[in-house]
Structure formats: structure tokens, C-alpha cells
Amino acid sequence: MAKGAEKRGGSRDFADLERKALEYISEGVMIISAAGRVIYMDRAMRRMLEVEDAAGEVDLEELDRRIQIGMGRPLSWVLKGRGRAGSWEGEASAVTADGHAVLLHLKCLGLEAEDGRRVHLIIARDVTRERILERQLLQSQQMELLENVSLAVAHEFRNLLTVILAYAAMIEETPLGKEMPEVVRGIRDGVSQANELTARLLSLTRRSGARSEPVAVQQLIDDVAAVMRKVLPRNVALLKPENLDIVPVMGDRNVLYRALLNLCLNARDAMPDGGTLSIEADLVEVGEDEVRDMGARAAGRYVVLSVTDTGVGMPPDILKRIFDPFFTTKRGGTGLGLSAVKHGIEELGGWVKVYSEPGKGSCFRLYVPAVAGAVSAAVEEAGRVPPGKGALILAVDDDALALRVMQKCLERWGYRVIVAGGGEDALTQFRRIADEVAAVVVDVVMPFMNGEEVYKELRRIKPDVKVLAVSGFPPDTARRIFHAEGVPFISKPYACSRLGRSLAELLGRG
């Protein structure tokens, strides 16, 4: 009995030590019950919100008034919508008791206690000073970006001034007559183009905070491409879509323009021996249950803006650091460009994904919220995913995590799945059960044996084999890597429903 009492006393002492330790960490910690009552708030959190005593003073309703998650969403939106998914991370603006504003980086976790009660753990860090410094650094990065394009734009501007001056001289030398309308039209066109160039330069230097408004994707890409054509060497080809039928994005046009231009300039520098720079756009739907797998901030429709190059690519040790402020592999670079891209897109409620392999190039994909309610003629029908009915699928990917997600998605839609961690493994398994396999889902870029080589071998074993290709690169870029007529593509990261529908269509069940 004495031992039991000692054990209970020790447990209480340890719990007391844990609580005291929490009081001395710099992050704010808060625990909220499922009913919306604040169970615990540490010293740092009280200091951030300027709350004297959380007990009985602050509840979820009060926190909703003080903390906004972006686009006017209250804290309860995260707890209700994301607590079930497990976690949420992002930035919020908060108002202290005396009315001044602070910026907080929040991590929200949905937890279950031993007795089955659900609670929400919130960890907060005050990033107000960091963001002020970042804005100053962003201004420095904008000047670097401006320097990158200013010489080419200045050259083009001089060309336009030459045109205007030449036509002006013609006016002086030409008597009024038939040629006069054409001369005046030439001056007007030159001035118009010079005005457009000036507007593009101004968009690089504008310092206003991020706004949220509909932005036409085709026009955005056209404007970036117009500048890039002035700064690309002759051995780099530029590919972009024409007449896109896609919904507008919801964001700040200047932020998006700078982000795309930054990525395009980096792509140019990654191709010293020439190559292809591609700008593409696609529309994806992210479901509530797919938010974590895709790295999304919230469920919904997103426009994916992709910038792809066929340059030197990046090894894993570089890839994991590219968004760190001041990290650069360029001589004379500031290391702020990609950090600014990531921060800008996240401010708009989106996120950034990168795919790269040494010698194969890189692809940056910007996920930007689509305008709510807007519909394009080519928008993908979400609909019900046709069931797999036990059909056997061979899933092939050298990335273990991606393979696990693929298997999980396919099994969810009623398929039986055999997995292979590479080309050789896939062919070994396929030879054994080729007659039973309904389709093969294969990654395009893999070491030792890539997707195209796997596809050719599969065709030798079973000429009518059905194949669905997946790739971190956008479809148009992937087709230039994977030469297989008639093989459908989907881009990573894909929603489970997108994978299910694509496979159903391949099998004639769509």
C-alpha cells in the first residue's frame, strides 16, 4: 500500500514537473476541449494574447473573436474541420487584449485522451518580428528579380522608343495624306507596348500586402512568358498553353506573377547547355480525407501552375533545403527567391511541391485556390468513383511513401493491389501473374529502369496490357520523357478520387 501511494505521489510529482516545464518553453501551448472550453493555457500563450488568467476568462467563442486563420476564418474552423484529419499548420492573425495585432504560427492537433475524450492541442509561435524582417528581405529579393530582367526589358524598351521616334519623324516629313493613319497607328501601338512593359516592371517592385481577387490564368502565363522570351538564350525553348479553358485563381496577381517569373528565371539558370522551359496549368480537386496526403491547407479546388525545366536537376540533399532563407547554389545569389515564392503562395492559402532528379530536370508546382463556384467547360467531373470490383492492379513506384499512398487509394476503391518498388521487381511479378493483372500503374521517373522501359517490357510480355502512368511532372512534360502512344497520365500529387476515376476510365468503367 505504501508502495502504491509512493507510486501515485511520484506520478503527481512528475505531472507537476511536466506542467512547470511547459511554463518555461517559448512556444505558447493551449488545450481546448471538444466542447470549446480552454482546459490549459501556458505562460507563453497568455503573454502572446495578453491574458492574465485563462481559467474562466477565455473560451472558444472569445478565441474566435481574437484569432483569424485567413480569409476571415475563425479558429473554430480549424478545430472542427481539421481536428478529425489529425493536424493543421499555418499562420493566423491575432488581436491582444489591448487591441494590437500579432502574427502567430499555429500547429493544431486533434488528440484523444485515455478515457476517450477528444481535445485540441494548439502550439503557437509569435512570428510578428520574423514577418517584418521577411518583408524587408522580400524587397531585397524583388530588386534582385528586377535586376535579372531589367537589362532585357530596357533593350526592348529602346526598340520601342526607336519605333516611336521613327514614326514621329515620318509625321514631320510626310504631308497629310493616305499614309498618316498608318503612321499614327504605329505610334499608338509602340506606346501601348511600352506601357505594358512598364506595367510588368512595376509589378516586380510593388510592395503592397497580398490581396485576394480573381486572376485569369492564361493572361498571367502570357505576361510571364512575354518577359521570359526577352531573357532566355536561343538554346532554350519556351512552351506554354494557348487558349486555356480553366477557372480563375483566387489570389494576388503581383504575388503570382513574381512567383512564376522567379521560377522561370531559376529554370533558365538550370539549363546552361540549353533545353526546354514549360509553363503549364491544371485543375485538381482535394477532398477532406485527402488533405494530409496532398499537403493541402484545406479541401477544395486548386489550380496547379507548373514550371518545368530539362536542366541539371537537384540531388536530395539540395532539394530539402531549397526553401531555406539565404540558402543558394548560385554564385552571387541571395538565397531569397524560393523562400519568397513559398511564403507568397502560402499567404494565398496554397502550397508548393517540387520534383527533381539529377540530370532529368525539375518541376515546381504552385497550388493556388480556384475561384469558388467558377466552372470551366473542361472541368473534371468529380462524381462517384466506379468501384474496382476486386480487379488486380500492379502498382509500381520507387518511392516507398508514394507507393503506399497509391496502394491505399486503390484498395479504397475496391481494387486488389500488388506493389513493386522498381522496374525489375515489377517485371518479375508481372511475368508470374500477367493474365490476372487488369492494369499497371507505373511511375514515369525511376532509377535503374524508368517507366518507359518498364512499359516496353510489359508490352513484350502481354501486348494488350493496360497502363496508367503517374509522374511528378505535368502531363505535357511527362509525355516528352515517356514515349508511349495512348498511355494516359496523371500528375502527382493526385487526389485518390482522380486516381480512381482515371483507372476506371482505362478499364472502361468510367
HELIX and SHEET records of a PDB file:
HELIX    1   1 ALA A    2  LEU A   22  1                                  21    
HELIX    2   2 ARG A   43  LEU A   49  1                                   7    
HELIX    3   3 LEU A   60  ARG A   66  1                                   7    
HELIX    4   4 LEU A   75  ARG A   82  1                                   8    
HELIX    5   5 THR A  128  GLU A  173  1                                  46    
HELIX    6   6 MET A  180  THR A  205  1                                  26    
HELIX    7   7 VAL A  217  VAL A  231  1                                  15    
HELIX    8   8 ARG A  253  ASP A  269  1                                  17    
HELIX    9   9 GLU A  288  GLU A  290  5                                   3    
HELIX   10  10 VAL A  291  MET A  294  1                                   4    
HELIX   11  11 PRO A  316  LEU A  319  1                                   4    
HELIX   12  12 GLY A  337  GLU A  347  1                                  11    
HELIX   13  13 ALA A  400  ARG A  412  1                                  13    
HELIX   14  14 GLY A  423  ILE A  433  1                                  11    
HELIX   15  15 GLY A  451  ILE A  461  1                                  11    
HELIX   16  16 PRO A  475  ILE A  481  1                                   7    
HELIX   17  17 CYS A  496  LEU A  506  1                                  11    
SHEET    1   A 6 VAL A  38  MET A  41  0                                        
SHEET    2   A 6 GLY A  28  SER A  33 -1                                        
SHEET    3   A 6 ARG A 118  ASP A 126 -1                                        
SHEET    4   A 6 ALA A 101  GLU A 112 -1                                        
SHEET    5   A 6 SER A  87  VAL A  95 -1                                        
SHEET    6   A 6 ILE A  67  GLN A  68 -1                                        
SHEET    1   B 2 GLU A 213  VAL A 215  0                                        
SHEET    2   B 2 VAL A 249  GLY A 251 -1                                        
SHEET    1   C 5 VAL A 236  LEU A 239  0                                        
SHEET    2   C 5 GLY A 275  VAL A 286  1                                        
SHEET    3   C 5 GLY A 300  ASP A 309 -1                                        
SHEET    4   C 5 GLY A 361  PRO A 369 -1                                        
SHEET    5   C 5 TRP A 351  GLU A 357 -1                                        
SHEET    1   D 5 ARG A 416  ALA A 420  0                                        
SHEET    2   D 5 LEU A 392  VAL A 396  1                                        
SHEET    3   D 5 VAL A 437  ASP A 443  1                                        
SHEET    4   D 5 VAL A 467  SER A 471  1                                        
SHEET    5   D 5 PHE A 489  SER A 491  1                                        
END                                                                             
